[in-house]
């Protein structure tokens, strides 16, 4: 295996691991929201990312559910 092939494989592995980490910490929530809105509510406007996060955080503060902090 060449050095370039090894680096390509490492890069792909790192990107896959990074996507998993983003999902675990909730960073992909806006992306999932946009996909959902476009697929299930095509005629409705999509919130801007800033407004989405504002509402997301407010919802978490209002309904904390089972979280540690």
PDB file of N, H, CA, C and O in Angstrom:
ATOM      1  N   UNK A   1       0.859  -1.178   0.000  1.00  0.00           N
ATOM      2  CA  UNK A   1       0.000   0.000   0.000  1.00  0.00           C
ATOM      3  C   UNK A   1       0.903   1.239   0.000  1.00  0.00           C
ATOM      4  O   UNK A   1       1.866   1.319   0.763  1.00  0.00           O
ATOM      5  N   UNK A   2       0.583   2.179  -0.849  1.00  0.00           N
ATOM      6  H   UNK A   2      -0.199   2.114  -1.469  1.00  0.00           H
ATOM      7  CA  UNK A   2       1.401   3.379  -0.956  1.00  0.00           C
ATOM      8  C   UNK A   2       1.081   4.351   0.176  1.00  0.00           C
ATOM      9  O   UNK A   2       0.061   4.247   0.857  1.00  0.00           O
ATOM     10  N   UNK A   3       1.985   5.285   0.340  1.00  0.00           N
ATOM     11  H   UNK A   3       2.814   5.369  -0.213  1.00  0.00           H
ATOM     12  CA  UNK A   3       1.791   6.294   1.388  1.00  0.00           C
ATOM     13  C   UNK A   3       0.539   7.126   1.109  1.00  0.00           C
ATOM     14  O   UNK A   3      -0.198   7.469   2.034  1.00  0.00           O
ATOM     15  N   UNK A   4       0.299   7.449  -0.154  1.00  0.00           N
ATOM     16  H   UNK A   4       0.897   7.171  -0.905  1.00  0.00           H
ATOM     17  CA  UNK A   4      -0.892   8.229  -0.515  1.00  0.00           C
ATOM     18  C   UNK A   4      -2.165   7.455  -0.189  1.00  0.00           C
ATOM     19  O   UNK A   4      -3.137   8.039   0.289  1.00  0.00           O
ATOM     20  N   UNK A   5      -2.170   6.151  -0.442  1.00  0.00           N
ATOM     21  H   UNK A   5      -1.380   5.677  -0.830  1.00  0.00           H
ATOM     22  CA  UNK A   5      -3.338   5.331  -0.149  1.00  0.00           C
ATOM     23  C   UNK A   5      -3.580   5.257   1.357  1.00  0.00           C
ATOM     24  O   UNK A   5      -4.725   5.286   1.808  1.00  0.00           O
ATOM     25  N   UNK A   6      -2.519   5.162   2.116  1.00  0.00           N
ATOM     26  H   UNK A   6      -1.589   5.138   1.749  1.00  0.00           H
ATOM     27  CA  UNK A   6      -2.643   5.122   3.578  1.00  0.00           C
ATOM     28  C   UNK A   6      -3.214   6.444   4.094  1.00  0.00           C
ATOM     29  O   UNK A   6      -4.104   6.462   4.945  1.00  0.00           O
ATOM     30  N   UNK A   7      -2.681   7.555   3.560  1.00  0.00           N
ATOM     31  H   UNK A   7      -1.958   7.541   2.870  1.00  0.00           H
ATOM     32  CA  UNK A   7      -3.180   8.863   3.992  1.00  0.00           C
ATOM     33  C   UNK A   7      -4.649   9.055   3.610  1.00  0.00           C
ATOM     34  O   UNK A   7      -5.424   9.620   4.380  1.00  0.00           O
ATOM     35  N   UNK A   8      -5.023   8.590   2.435  1.00  0.00           N
ATOM     36  H   UNK A   8      -4.393   8.131   1.809  1.00  0.00           H
ATOM     37  CA  UNK A   8      -6.421   8.685   2.008  1.00  0.00           C
ATOM     38  C   UNK A   8      -7.316   7.882   2.936  1.00  0.00           C
ATOM     39  O   UNK A   8      -8.391   8.339   3.326  1.00  0.00           O
ATOM     40  N   UNK A   9      -6.875   6.703   3.280  1.00  0.00           N
ATOM     41  H   UNK A   9      -6.002   6.332   2.963  1.00  0.00           H
ATOM     42  CA  UNK A   9      -7.658   5.853   4.178  1.00  0.00           C
ATOM     43  C   UNK A   9      -7.778   6.485   5.570  1.00  0.00           C
ATOM     44  O   UNK A   9      -8.849   6.463   6.176  1.00  0.00           O
ATOM     45  N   UNK A  10      -6.675   7.045   6.067  1.00  0.00           N
ATOM     46  H   UNK A  10      -5.805   7.062   5.575  1.00  0.00           H
ATOM     47  CA  UNK A  10      -6.707   7.717   7.367  1.00  0.00           C
ATOM     48  C   UNK A  10      -7.644   8.923   7.336  1.00  0.00           C
ATOM     49  O   UNK A  10      -8.396   9.164   8.280  1.00  0.00           O
ATOM     50  N   UNK A  11      -7.588   9.667   6.252  1.00  0.00           N
ATOM     51  H   UNK A  11      -6.977   9.471   5.485  1.00  0.00           H
ATOM     52  CA  UNK A  11      -8.450  10.844   6.113  1.00  0.00           C
ATOM     53  C   UNK A  11      -9.920  10.436   6.132  1.00  0.00           C
ATOM     54  O   UNK A  11     -10.728  11.061   6.819  1.00  0.00           O
ATOM     55  N   UNK A  12     -10.266   9.404   5.393  1.00  0.00           N
ATOM     56  H   UNK A  12      -9.609   8.896   4.836  1.00  0.00           H
ATOM     57  CA  UNK A  12     -11.656   8.928   5.378  1.00  0.00           C
ATOM     58  C   UNK A  12     -12.090   8.447   6.753  1.00  0.00           C
ATOM     59  O   UNK A  12     -13.210   8.719   7.184  1.00  0.00           O
ATOM     60  N   UNK A  13     -11.215   7.741   7.436  1.00  0.00           N
ATOM     61  H   UNK A  13     -10.305   7.521   7.086  1.00  0.00           H
ATOM     62  CA  UNK A  13     -11.533   7.246   8.779  1.00  0.00           C
ATOM     63  C   UNK A  13     -11.748   8.400   9.744  1.00  0.00           C
ATOM     64  O   UNK A  13     -12.676   8.385  10.553  1.00  0.00           O
ATOM     65  N   UNK A  14     -10.879   9.400   9.648  1.00  0.00           N
ATOM     66  H   UNK A  14     -10.126   9.412   8.990  1.00  0.00           H
ATOM     67  CA  UNK A  14     -11.011  10.563  10.522  1.00  0.00           C
ATOM     68  C   UNK A  14     -12.329  11.288  10.255  1.00  0.00           C
ATOM     69  O   UNK A  14     -13.025  11.672  11.195  1.00  0.00           O
ATOM     70  N   UNK A  15     -12.673  11.477   8.981  1.00  0.00           N
ATOM     71  H   UNK A  15     -12.107  11.165   8.218  1.00  0.00           H
ATOM     72  CA  UNK A  15     -13.927  12.162   8.647  1.00  0.00           C
ATOM     73  C   UNK A  15     -15.134  11.387   9.163  1.00  0.00           C
ATOM     74  O   UNK A  15     -16.084  11.983   9.671  1.00  0.00           O
ATOM     75  N   UNK A  16     -15.103  10.068   9.037  1.00  0.00           N
ATOM     76  H   UNK A  16     -14.331   9.584   8.624  1.00  0.00           H
ATOM     77  CA  UNK A  16     -16.213   9.248   9.529  1.00  0.00           C
ATOM     78  C   UNK A  16     -16.333   9.365  11.046  1.00  0.00           C
ATOM     79  O   UNK A  16     -17.434   9.505  11.578  1.00  0.00           O
ATOM     80  N   UNK A  17     -15.201   9.308  11.735  1.00  0.00           N
ATOM     81  H   UNK A  17     -14.306   9.194  11.302  1.00  0.00           H
ATOM     82  CA  UNK A  17     -15.208   9.430  13.193  1.00  0.00           C
ATOM     83  C   UNK A  17     -15.711  10.811  13.608  1.00  0.00           C
ATOM     84  O   UNK A  17     -16.466  10.936  14.572  1.00  0.00           O
ATOM     85  N   UNK A  18     -15.292  11.846  12.881  1.00  0.00           N
ATOM     86  H   UNK A  18     -14.678  11.745  12.098  1.00  0.00           H
ATOM     87  CA  UNK A  18     -15.718  13.212  13.189  1.00  0.00           C
ATOM     88  C   UNK A  18     -17.229  13.363  13.032  1.00  0.00           C
ATOM     89  O   UNK A  18     -17.866  14.033  13.845  1.00  0.00           O
ATOM     90  N   UNK A  19     -17.809  12.755  12.005  1.00  0.00           N
ATOM     91  H   UNK A  19     -17.292  12.211  11.344  1.00  0.00           H
ATOM     92  CA  UNK A  19     -19.255  12.820  11.807  1.00  0.00           C
ATOM     93  C   UNK A  19     -19.990  12.129  12.958  1.00  0.00           C
ATOM     94  O   UNK A  19     -21.056  12.583  13.374  1.00  0.00           O
ATOM     95  N   UNK A  20     -19.434  11.054  13.462  1.00  0.00           N
ATOM     96  H   UNK A  20     -18.568  10.685  13.125  1.00  0.00           H
ATOM     97  CA  UNK A  20     -20.043  10.360  14.608  1.00  0.00           C
ATOM     98  C   UNK A  20     -20.015  11.275  15.831  1.00  0.00           C
ATOM     99  O   UNK A  20     -21.012  11.403  16.542  1.00  0.00           O
ATOM    100  N   UNK A  21     -18.876  11.905  16.069  1.00  0.00           N
ATOM    101  H   UNK A  21     -18.066  11.801  15.492  1.00  0.00           H
ATOM    102  CA  UNK A  21     -18.745  12.806  17.215  1.00  0.00           C
ATOM    103  C   UNK A  21     -19.730  13.967  17.083  1.00  0.00           C
ATOM    104  O   UNK A  21     -20.384  14.334  18.060  1.00  0.00           O
ATOM    105  N   UNK A  22     -19.842  14.546  15.891  1.00  0.00           N
ATOM    106  H   UNK A  22     -19.311  14.248  15.098  1.00  0.00           H
ATOM    107  CA  UNK A  22     -20.789  15.643  15.674  1.00  0.00           C
ATOM    108  C   UNK A  22     -22.213  15.201  15.995  1.00  0.00           C
ATOM    109  O   UNK A  22     -22.980  15.961  16.586  1.00  0.00           O
ATOM    110  N   UNK A  23     -22.567  13.989  15.613  1.00  0.00           N
ATOM    111  H   UNK A  23     -21.944  13.371  15.133  1.00  0.00           H
ATOM    112  CA  UNK A  23     -23.906  13.483  15.892  1.00  0.00           C
ATOM    113  C   UNK A  23     -24.145  13.282  17.371  1.00  0.00           C
ATOM    114  O   UNK A  23     -25.228  13.581  17.874  1.00  0.00           O
ATOM    115  N   UNK A  24     -23.145  12.780  18.072  1.00  0.00           N
ATOM    116  H   UNK A  24     -22.265  12.537  17.664  1.00  0.00           H
ATOM    117  CA  UNK A  24     -23.279  12.515  19.504  1.00  0.00           C
ATOM    118  C   UNK A  24     -23.475  13.808  20.291  1.00  0.00           C
ATOM    119  O   UNK A  24     -24.284  13.850  21.218  1.00  0.00           O
ATOM    120  N   UNK A  25     -22.751  14.850  19.935  1.00  0.00           N
ATOM    121  H   UNK A  25     -22.094  14.816  19.182  1.00  0.00           H
ATOM    122  CA  UNK A  25     -22.859  16.099  20.686  1.00  0.00           C
ATOM    123  C   UNK A  25     -23.992  16.994  20.188  1.00  0.00           C
ATOM    124  O   UNK A  25     -24.213  18.070  20.743  1.00  0.00           O
ATOM    125  N   UNK A  26     -24.709  16.566  19.151  1.00  0.00           N
ATOM    126  H   UNK A  26     -24.529  15.692  18.700  1.00  0.00           H
ATOM    127  CA  UNK A  26     -25.873  17.305  18.689  1.00  0.00           C
ATOM    128  C   UNK A  26     -25.594  18.365  17.643  1.00  0.00           C
ATOM    129  O   UNK A  26     -26.486  19.136  17.291  1.00  0.00           O
ATOM    130  N   UNK A  27     -24.376  18.414  17.145  1.00  0.00           N
ATOM    131  H   UNK A  27     -23.651  17.788  17.432  1.00  0.00           H
ATOM    132  CA  UNK A  27     -24.008  19.446  16.182  1.00  0.00           C
ATOM    133  C   UNK A  27     -24.728  19.288  14.843  1.00  0.00           C
ATOM    134  O   UNK A  27     -24.829  20.251  14.083  1.00  0.00           O
ATOM    135  N   UNK A  28     -25.218  18.112  14.551  1.00  0.00           N
ATOM    136  H   UNK A  28     -25.136  17.329  15.169  1.00  0.00           H
ATOM    137  CA  UNK A  28     -25.892  17.876  13.270  1.00  0.00           C
ATOM    138  C   UNK A  28     -27.399  18.140  13.344  1.00  0.00           C
ATOM    139  O   UNK A  28     -28.123  17.870  12.386  1.00  0.00           O
ATOM    140  N   UNK A  29     -27.866  18.656  14.457  1.00  0.00           N
ATOM    141  H   UNK A  29     -27.278  18.876  15.236  1.00  0.00           H
ATOM    142  CA  UNK A  29     -29.301  18.867  14.641  1.00  0.00           C
ATOM    143  C   UNK A  29     -29.884  19.794  13.573  1.00  0.00           C
ATOM    144  O   UNK A  29     -30.967  19.526  13.053  1.00  0.00           O
ATOM    145  N   UNK A  30     -29.186  20.874  13.240  1.00  0.00           N
ATOM    146  H   UNK A  30     -28.306  21.092  13.661  1.00  0.00           H
ATOM    147  CA  UNK A  30     -29.716  21.804  12.238  1.00  0.00           C
ATOM    148  C   UNK A  30     -29.774  21.131  10.869  1.00  0.00           C
ATOM    149  O   UNK A  30     -30.760  21.282  10.147  1.00  0.00           O
ATOM    150  N   UNK A  31     -28.743  20.402  10.513  1.00  0.00           N
ATOM    151  H   UNK A  31     -27.942  20.279  11.099  1.00  0.00           H
ATOM    152  CA  UNK A  31     -28.727  19.706   9.224  1.00  0.00           C
ATOM    153  C   UNK A  31     -29.893  18.719   9.127  1.00  0.00           C
ATOM    154  O   UNK A  31     -30.555  18.630   8.093  1.00  0.00           O
ATOM    155  N   UNK A  32     -30.135  17.984  10.205  1.00  0.00           N
ATOM    156  H   UNK A  32     -29.597  18.056  11.044  1.00  0.00           H
ATOM    157  CA  UNK A  32     -31.248  17.034  10.213  1.00  0.00           C
ATOM    158  C   UNK A  32     -32.587  17.767  10.124  1.00  0.00           C
ATOM    159  O   UNK A  32     -33.505  17.302   9.447  1.00  0.00           O
ATOM    160  N   UNK A  33     -32.701  18.903  10.800  1.00  0.00           N
ATOM    161  H   UNK A  33     -31.956  19.280  11.349  1.00  0.00           H
ATOM    162  CA  UNK A  33     -33.919  19.713  10.750  1.00  0.00           C
ATOM    163  C   UNK A  33     -34.207  20.170   9.322  1.00  0.00           C
ATOM    164  O   UNK A  33     -35.336  20.051   8.845  1.00  0.00           O
ATOM    165  N   UNK A  34     -33.190  20.691   8.645  1.00  0.00           N
ATOM    166  H   UNK A  34     -32.274  20.788   9.033  1.00  0.00           H
ATOM    167  CA  UNK A  34     -33.370  21.174   7.273  1.00  0.00           C
ATOM    168  C   UNK A  34     -33.797  20.033   6.363  1.00  0.00           C
ATOM    169  O   UNK A  34     -34.715  20.199   5.559  1.00  0.00           O
ATOM    170  N   UNK A  35     -33.152  18.883   6.474  1.00  0.00           N
ATOM    171  H   UNK A  35     -32.407  18.749   7.127  1.00  0.00           H
ATOM    172  CA  UNK A  35     -33.529  17.716   5.664  1.00  0.00           C
ATOM    173  C   UNK A  35     -34.982  17.322   5.920  1.00  0.00           C
ATOM    174  O   UNK A  35     -35.732  17.037   4.986  1.00  0.00           O
ATOM    175  N   UNK A  36     -35.370  17.311   7.196  1.00  0.00           N
ATOM    176  H   UNK A  36     -34.760  17.542   7.955  1.00  0.00           H
ATOM    177  CA  UNK A  36     -36.748  16.952   7.557  1.00  0.00           C
ATOM    178  C   UNK A  36     -37.740  17.953   6.970  1.00  0.00           C
ATOM    179  O   UNK A  36     -38.738  17.563   6.362  1.00  0.00           O
ATOM    180  N   UNK A  37     -37.463  19.241   7.154  1.00  0.00           N
ATOM    181  H   UNK A  37     -36.653  19.558   7.648  1.00  0.00           H
ATOM    182  CA  UNK A  37     -38.375  20.273   6.651  1.00  0.00           C
ATOM    183  C   UNK A  37     -38.561  20.147   5.142  1.00  0.00           C
ATOM    184  O   UNK A  37     -39.686  20.205   4.646  1.00  0.00           O
ATOM    185  N   UNK A  38     -37.471  19.975   4.421  1.00  0.00           N
ATOM    186  H   UNK A  38     -36.557  19.928   4.824  1.00  0.00           H
ATOM    187  CA  UNK A  38     -37.560  19.898   2.959  1.00  0.00           C
ATOM    188  C   UNK A  38     -38.283  18.637   2.498  1.00  0.00           C
ATOM    189  O   UNK A  38     -38.979  18.657   1.483  1.00  0.00           O
ATOM    190  N   UNK A  39     -38.124  17.549   3.234  1.00  0.00           N
ATOM    191  H   UNK A  39     -37.559  17.533   4.059  1.00  0.00           H
ATOM    192  CA  UNK A  39     -38.753  16.291   2.838  1.00  0.00           C
ATOM    193  C   UNK A  39     -40.231  16.226   3.231  1.00  0.00           C
ATOM    194  O   UNK A  39     -41.051  15.719   2.466  1.00  0.00           O
ATOM    195  N   UNK A  40     -40.573  16.734   4.413  1.00  0.00           N
ATOM    196  H   UNK A  40     -39.907  17.146   5.034  1.00  0.00           H
ATOM    197  CA  UNK A  40     -41.923  16.562   4.946  1.00  0.00           C
ATOM    198  C   UNK A  40     -42.787  17.825   4.941  1.00  0.00           C
ATOM    199  O   UNK A  40     -44.010  17.738   5.057  1.00  0.00           O
ATOM    200  N   UNK A  41     -42.167  18.984   4.809  1.00  0.00           N
ATOM    201  H   UNK A  41     -41.174  19.054   4.715  1.00  0.00           H
ATOM    202  CA  UNK A  41     -42.901  20.256   4.831  1.00  0.00           C
ATOM    203  C   UNK A  41     -42.342  21.188   3.748  1.00  0.00           C
ATOM    204  O   UNK A  41     -41.883  22.288   4.056  1.00  0.00           O
ATOM    205  N   UNK A  42     -42.379  20.754   2.495  1.00  0.00           N
ATOM    206  H   UNK A  42     -42.752  19.860   2.245  1.00  0.00           H
ATOM    207  CA  UNK A  42     -41.711  21.517   1.432  1.00  0.00           C
ATOM    208  C   UNK A  42     -42.232  22.929   1.216  1.00  0.00           C
ATOM    209  O   UNK A  42     -41.482  23.777   0.732  1.00  0.00           O
ATOM    210  N   UNK A  43     -43.459  23.211   1.546  1.00  0.00           N
ATOM    211  H   UNK A  43     -44.068  22.522   1.938  1.00  0.00           H
ATOM    212  CA  UNK A  43     -44.011  24.540   1.329  1.00  0.00           C
ATOM    213  C   UNK A  43     -43.729  25.515   2.453  1.00  0.00           C
ATOM    214  O   UNK A  43     -43.953  26.716   2.302  1.00  0.00           O
ATOM    215  N   UNK A  44     -43.241  25.017   3.575  1.00  0.00           N
ATOM    216  H   UNK A  44     -43.058  24.041   3.697  1.00  0.00           H
ATOM    217  CA  UNK A  44     -42.995  25.874   4.733  1.00  0.00           C
ATOM    218  C   UNK A  44     -41.568  26.411   4.718  1.00  0.00           C
ATOM    219  O   UNK A  44     -40.653  25.745   4.233  1.00  0.00           O
ATOM    220  N   UNK A  45     -41.380  27.621   5.251  1.00  0.00           N
ATOM    221  H   UNK A  45     -42.123  28.162   5.645  1.00  0.00           H
ATOM    222  CA  UNK A  45     -40.020  28.171   5.290  1.00  0.00           C
ATOM    223  C   UNK A  45     -39.144  27.420   6.295  1.00  0.00           C
ATOM    224  O   UNK A  45     -39.635  26.861   7.275  1.00  0.00           O
ATOM    225  N   UNK A  46     -37.852  27.422   6.030  1.00  0.00           N
ATOM    226  H   UNK A  46     -37.453  27.876   5.233  1.00  0.00           H
ATOM    227  CA  UNK A  46     -36.868  26.794   6.914  1.00  0.00           C
ATOM    228  C   UNK A  46     -36.268  27.899   7.783  1.00  0.00           C
ATOM    229  O   UNK A  46     -35.890  28.955   7.275  1.00  0.00           O
ATOM    230  N   UNK A  47     -36.181  27.657   9.084  1.00  0.00           N
ATOM    231  H   UNK A  47     -36.487  26.799   9.496  1.00  0.00           H
ATOM    232  CA  UNK A  47     -35.583  28.639   9.980  1.00  0.00           C
ATOM    233  C   UNK A  47     -34.120  28.861   9.615  1.00  0.00           C
ATOM    234  O   UNK A  47     -33.440  27.941   9.162  1.00  0.00           O
ATOM    235  N   UNK A  48     -33.647  30.067   9.811  1.00  0.00           N
ATOM    236  H   UNK A  48     -34.200  30.815  10.180  1.00  0.00           H
ATOM    237  CA  UNK A  48     -32.221  30.346   9.688  1.00  0.00           C
ATOM    238  C   UNK A  48     -31.509  29.571  10.802  1.00  0.00           C
ATOM    239  O   UNK A  48     -32.098  29.290  11.845  1.00  0.00           O
ATOM    240  N   UNK A  49     -30.267  29.239  10.575  1.00  0.00           N
ATOM    241  H   UNK A  49     -29.789  29.468   9.727  1.00  0.00           H
ATOM    242  CA  UNK A  49     -29.546  28.409  11.552  1.00  0.00           C
ATOM    243  C   UNK A  49     -29.501  29.069  12.932  1.00  0.00           C
ATOM    244  O   UNK A  49     -29.682  28.398  13.948  1.00  0.00           O
ATOM    245  N   UNK A  50     -29.265  30.352  12.968  1.00  0.00           N
ATOM    246  H   UNK A  50     -29.118  30.898  12.143  1.00  0.00           H
ATOM    247  CA  UNK A  50     -29.196  31.056  14.255  1.00  0.00           C
ATOM    248  C   UNK A  50     -30.514  30.955  15.020  1.00  0.00           C
ATOM    249  O   UNK A  50     -30.523  30.688  16.221  1.00  0.00           O
ATOM    250  N   UNK A  51     -31.632  31.172  14.311  1.00  0.00           N
ATOM    251  H   UNK A  51     -31.624  31.389  13.335  1.00  0.00           H
ATOM    252  CA  UNK A  51     -32.948  31.080  14.944  1.00  0.00           C
ATOM    253  C   UNK A  51     -33.233  29.656  15.392  1.00  0.00           C
ATOM    254  O   UNK A  51     -33.808  29.449  16.461  1.00  0.00           O
ATOM    255  N   UNK A  52     -32.836  28.665  14.587  1.00  0.00           N
ATOM    256  H   UNK A  52     -32.369  28.833  13.720  1.00  0.00           H
ATOM    257  CA  UNK A  52     -33.019  27.269  14.966  1.00  0.00           C
ATOM    258  C   UNK A  52     -32.320  26.978  16.294  1.00  0.00           C
ATOM    259  O   UNK A  52     -32.918  26.397  17.200  1.00  0.00           O
ATOM    260  N   UNK A  53     -31.049  27.384  16.409  1.00  0.00           N
ATOM    261  H   UNK A  53     -30.563  27.856  15.673  1.00  0.00           H
ATOM    262  CA  UNK A  53     -30.297  27.101  17.633  1.00  0.00           C
ATOM    263  C   UNK A  53     -30.872  27.855  18.829  1.00  0.00           C
ATOM    264  O   UNK A  53     -30.884  27.341  19.948  1.00  0.00           O
ATOM    265  N   UNK A  54     -31.345  29.066  18.588  1.00  0.00           N
ATOM    266  H   UNK A  54     -31.335  29.483  17.679  1.00  0.00           H
ATOM    267  CA  UNK A  54     -31.963  29.829  19.680  1.00  0.00           C
ATOM    268  C   UNK A  54     -33.170  29.066  20.224  1.00  0.00           C
ATOM    269  O   UNK A  54     -33.307  28.894  21.435  1.00  0.00           O
ATOM    270  N   UNK A  55     -34.038  28.612  19.328  1.00  0.00           N
ATOM    271  H   UNK A  55     -33.926  28.751  18.344  1.00  0.00           H
ATOM    272  CA  UNK A  55     -35.222  27.846  19.755  1.00  0.00           C
ATOM    273  C   UNK A  55     -34.835  26.510  20.361  1.00  0.00           C
ATOM    274  O   UNK A  55     -35.455  26.059  21.324  1.00  0.00           O
ATOM    275  N   UNK A  56     -33.818  25.877  19.807  1.00  0.00           N
ATOM    276  H   UNK A  56     -33.314  26.243  19.025  1.00  0.00           H
ATOM    277  CA  UNK A  56     -33.351  24.577  20.312  1.00  0.00           C
ATOM    278  C   UNK A  56     -32.880  24.707  21.763  1.00  0.00           C
ATOM    279  O   UNK A  56     -33.238  23.895  22.617  1.00  0.00           O
ATOM    280  N   UNK A  57     -32.084  25.726  22.027  1.00  0.00           N
ATOM    281  H   UNK A  57     -31.794  26.385  21.333  1.00  0.00           H
ATOM    282  CA  UNK A  57     -31.571  25.942  23.396  1.00  0.00           C
ATOM    283  C   UNK A  57     -32.708  26.333  24.327  1.00  0.00           C
ATOM    284  O   UNK A  57     -32.780  25.836  25.451  1.00  0.00           O
ATOM    285  N   UNK A  58     -33.594  27.210  23.883  1.00  0.00           N
ATOM    286  H   UNK A  58     -33.535  27.614  22.970  1.00  0.00           H
ATOM    287  CA  UNK A  58     -34.743  27.610  24.705  1.00  0.00           C
ATOM    288  C   UNK A  58     -35.607  26.409  25.060  1.00  0.00           C
ATOM    289  O   UNK A  58     -36.064  26.278  26.195  1.00  0.00           O
ATOM    290  N   UNK A  59     -35.830  25.529  24.079  1.00  0.00           N
ATOM    291  H   UNK A  59     -35.459  25.636  23.157  1.00  0.00           H
ATOM    292  CA  UNK A  59     -36.645  24.323  24.322  1.00  0.00           C
ATOM    293  C   UNK A  59     -35.969  23.440  25.371  1.00  0.00           C
ATOM    294  O   UNK A  59     -36.641  22.874  26.232  1.00  0.00           O
ATOM    295  N   UNK A  60     -34.650  23.322  25.299  1.00  0.00           N
ATOM    296  H   UNK A  60     -34.104  23.782  24.599  1.00  0.00           H
ATOM    297  CA  UNK A  60     -33.929  22.516  26.279  1.00  0.00           C
ATOM    298  C   UNK A  60     -33.986  23.116  27.677  1.00  0.00           C
ATOM    299  O   UNK A  60     -34.048  22.393  28.671  1.00  0.00           O
ATOM    300  N   UNK A  61     -33.965  24.448  27.746  1.00  0.00           N
ATOM    301  H   UNK A  61     -33.915  25.036  26.938  1.00  0.00           H
ATOM    302  CA  UNK A  61     -34.055  25.112  29.049  1.00  0.00           C
ATOM    303  C   UNK A  61     -35.458  25.003  29.637  1.00  0.00           C
ATOM    304  O   UNK A  61     -35.614  24.862  30.850  1.00  0.00           O
ATOM    305  N   UNK A  62     -36.473  25.068  28.789  1.00  0.00           N
ATOM    306  H   UNK A  62     -36.346  25.182  27.803  1.00  0.00           H
ATOM    307  CA  UNK A  62     -37.860  25.002  29.247  1.00  0.00           C
ATOM    308  C   UNK A  62     -38.257  23.593  29.636  1.00  0.00           C
ATOM    309  O   UNK A  62     -38.981  23.401  30.613  1.00  0.00           O
ATOM    310  N   UNK A  63     -37.792  22.600  28.884  1.00  0.00           N
ATOM    311  H   UNK A  63     -37.203  22.756  28.091  1.00  0.00           H
ATOM    312  CA  UNK A  63     -38.110  21.193  29.124  1.00  0.00           C
ATOM    313  C   UNK A  63     -36.819  20.384  29.247  1.00  0.00           C
ATOM    314  O   UNK A  63     -36.435  19.692  28.304  1.00  0.00           O
ATOM    315  N   UNK A  64     -36.147  20.461  30.392  1.00  0.00           N
ATOM    316  H   UNK A  64     -36.458  21.023  31.158  1.00  0.00           H
ATOM    317  CA  UNK A  64     -34.840  19.826  30.506  1.00  0.00           C
ATOM    318  C   UNK A  64     -34.863  18.302  30.408  1.00  0.00           C
ATOM    319  O   UNK A  64     -33.845  17.704  30.060  1.00  0.00           O
ATOM    320  N   UNK A  65     -35.977  17.662  30.701  1.00  0.00           N
ATOM    321  H   UNK A  65     -36.804  18.147  30.984  1.00  0.00           H
ATOM    322  CA  UNK A  65     -36.025  16.195  30.606  1.00  0.00           C
ATOM    323  C   UNK A  65     -35.007  15.545  31.533  1.00  0.00           C
ATOM    324  O   UNK A  65     -34.838  15.969  32.676  1.00  0.00           O
ATOM    325  N   UNK A  66     -34.349  14.543  31.048  1.00  0.00           N
ATOM    326  H   UNK A  66     -34.486  14.199  30.119  1.00  0.00           H
ATOM    327  CA  UNK A  66     -33.368  13.849  31.897  1.00  0.00           C
ATOM    328  C   UNK A  66     -31.959  14.171  31.414  1.00  0.00           C
ATOM    329  O   UNK A  66     -31.400  13.477  30.564  1.00  0.00           O
ATOM    330  N   UNK A  67     -31.412  15.217  31.965  1.00  0.00           N
ATOM    331  H   UNK A  67     -31.866  15.780  32.655  1.00  0.00           H
ATOM    332  CA  UNK A  67     -30.036  15.569  31.660  1.00  0.00           C
ATOM    333  C   UNK A  67     -29.319  15.857  32.968  1.00  0.00           C
ATOM    334  O   UNK A  67     -29.952  16.102  33.995  1.00  0.00           O
ATOM    335  N   UNK A  68     -28.031  15.826  32.922  1.00  0.00           N
ATOM    336  H   UNK A  68     -27.517  15.627  32.088  1.00  0.00           H
ATOM    337  CA  UNK A  68     -27.275  15.918  34.169  1.00  0.00           C
ATOM    338  C   UNK A  68     -27.157  17.338  34.701  1.00  0.00           C
ATOM    339  O   UNK A  68     -26.985  17.519  35.906  1.00  0.00           O
ATOM    340  N   UNK A  69     -27.244  18.356  33.840  1.00  0.00           N
ATOM    341  H   UNK A  69     -27.384  18.208  32.861  1.00  0.00           H
ATOM    342  CA  UNK A  69     -26.950  19.722  34.299  1.00  0.00           C
ATOM    343  C   UNK A  69     -28.084  20.686  34.013  1.00  0.00           C
ATOM    344  O   UNK A  69     -27.985  21.869  34.340  1.00  0.00           O
TER     345      UNK A  69
END
